[in-house]
Amino acid sequence: MQFLVTEVFDIAARGGLVAVGMAQPGDFVGIPRLYDEATGHRIRVLGVDHPTPRTRRTGETILVIDRADADYVAAGRRWTAAAPPGVS
């Protein structure tokens, strides 16, 4: 399972950063455990947001990410469910 970040929003009233992107293949069940593909850094997913009319139309998913991971939350980043070697 991979997640490609297409947009990021930092809405002050939200509990974390809002990352919009494409989950491949398929959709997440529950809160996914994700790692930045380039660095292996664990991405702390706080929740999967409710679909919007746009995400229903485009097939995108909305994740809420801990602000502590802001360095890894940017359009074009790819996250994977596969833990890097040595991480469980």
N, C-alpha and C positions, 0 to 999 in steps of 0.2 A: 504494500500500500504506500502510495506517495501522495504528497500534497504540494502543489505548485502555487505559491503566493502570487496573486495578480494585483491586489490592492491592499493598502493598510490604512486604517483610520485610527486616530488617537482622539477619542471622544472623552472629554474630562469626566463626564457623569458615569462612564462605564467602568467596570472593575478592572479592565485590562485593555490591551490593544485589540482592535478588531481586524482580523486577517481574513480577506476574501480570497478564495482560490478554487482550484480544481482538484478533487480527490480522484486518484486513478489507481486501480480500477474500482469503480463503484463508490459507495457511500460508507461512512464510518458508522459503527454500531457502538454506542456509548462514547465515552471520552477517550480519544486515541492517545497512545504513548508515541510521541514523535521525536525524531532527532534531525538536526540540521545535516543535510547530506554532505556538505563541503567540510564541516568541522567535527561532526559527531556530537555536538552540543545537544543536550536534552532540552527540548522545547516544552515548557510547562503550559499545557493546555488547561485553561480554567473551565471551558465549556464549549459546547457546540450550540450556536445561536439558532433561533427559529428561522425557517426559510422566509424569504421575502418574495414578492411578485417577480423581482428581477432574478433572484437565484433559482426560482422554480423554472423560469424561462431559459436560463443559461446553463443550468445544471451545476452551478457553483455551490460551495459550502462556506459557511461563516464560522470561524473559530475565534474564541476570545482567549488571548495569550497574556500571560503574566508580563507586566511591564519590565520586570527584571531581565527579560529576554529580548529587549528592544533592539540590541545589536544584531539579532538574527531574524528580525521580522521586517522584511522589505520585499517589495515587488521583485519577482524573479528568483527568490530563494526557493529551494526545493527541500522539503522535509520528507523523511522516510520512516516507516514503522520498524525497519530493520535496525536493531541496535548495532553500533559499531563494534568491532572485535574487542573483547575484554569488558564490555558493558552488558549488564543484564537488566 
